[in-house]
Amino acid sequence: MSTTQTRRTAWLPTAVLLLGAVYCLVPVLWVVMAATKSRDELFSTFTFLPGSGLLDNLSELTAYRDGVFWRWMANSLLYAGLGALLSAALSAVSGYALAKFRFRGRGVIFAVLLTGVLMPPITLAVPQYLLLAKVGLAGTYWSVLLPSVLSPYGVYLARVYAAAALPDEVLEAARVDGMRELRLFTSIALPMLRPGLVTIFLFQFVAIWNNFLLPYIMLGDDRLFPVTVGLFSLLQQGAGVPALYTLVITGSLLSIVPLIALFLGLQRYWRVDLLSGAVKS
């Protein structure tokens, strides 16, 4: 293959990646620019030119219904933060057990787990509502938190990561030294699983933060709404009151700030080598 052909081949994937980046970043740029515009500027100025109303928009959004937007943000932090933390913990225990213990029915459990990974979450929303309504939890914080704790995909990732990152030699050496299983898991397995669990936490946090259908079905009190459902209700009101559009756009911009901060804050925990910190056989 000639040098010219090699350069053309190398430029092709780069061009595809650049097109993908533009496709993903243009909507974000639009939200940033639109959030800076006042009500008059929103529909009368060029799309990607900044405006002069960002501070006013923030002030109006904060004052709207005595700051209900920030209550929605706090609710989202509660749902996503606690839900992702509990989900990562449950995934760690389940994945470790499936990867490192031999017991009857393990293959069946893993097959059911794979079925759960392939099943769209939207198909479970109504059954989950009926179950939680039967025990009196629908319309409460628990109705959004409990379904978020069990993540088949998180358990699957934890199982795969534990199988690759935890050498059997390390675990057997600890058992020979008399270490009990609980201490072995907390003192040896968990530190070695940390990069994988951080990834599971991040995936689950983003999934819960962006979840719309489940809280939309479960909750009737807008004081319990996460930011996704809250902004949707605000957008519906904006159909009759166009002035609310600027509040919706500004709220959308603020709603992605925690996700960006989370990505930047947790990236230092990721490792390229799955076996970092362990022995290599």
Number of C-alpha atoms within 10 A of each C-alpha: 5 6 8 9 10 10 10 10 11 11 12 11 11 11 11 11 12 12 12 11 11 13 11 11 12 12 11 15 15 16 19 20 21 28 29 23 26 19 18 12 17 19 11 9 13 12 16 13 13 18 18 12 19 19 13 15 23 18 13 16 21 16 13 14 9 10 13 18 25 18 18 22 21 16 19 24 18 16 24 27 20 17 24 29 20 19 26 28 21 18 26 28 16 17 22 23 17 22 18 15 9 10 9 8 9 14 12 10 12 17 12 13 17 15 12 15 16 11 12 9 12 11 9 12 17 14 11 19 21 14 13 20 14 10 8 11 17 21 20 17 17 14 22 29 21 16 18 22 23 19 20 21 19 28 28 23 19 29 23 16 22 25 16 14 21 24 17 14 13 14 18 13 11 16 13 9 9 10 15 11 12 10 12 17 19 11 12 16 21 20 12 21 22 15 23 25 27 19 20 25 25 22 16 26 26 18 14 25 26 18 20 18 14 21 25 20 17 24 20 13 9 14 13 20 29 30 27 22 23 23 20 14 15 18 19 14 14 16 11 9 11 12 14 21 20 27 27 23 22 23 25 18 18 18 20 14 10 14 16 10 10 13 13 10 10 14 13 10 12 14 12 7 9 17 16 12 12 14 12 10 6
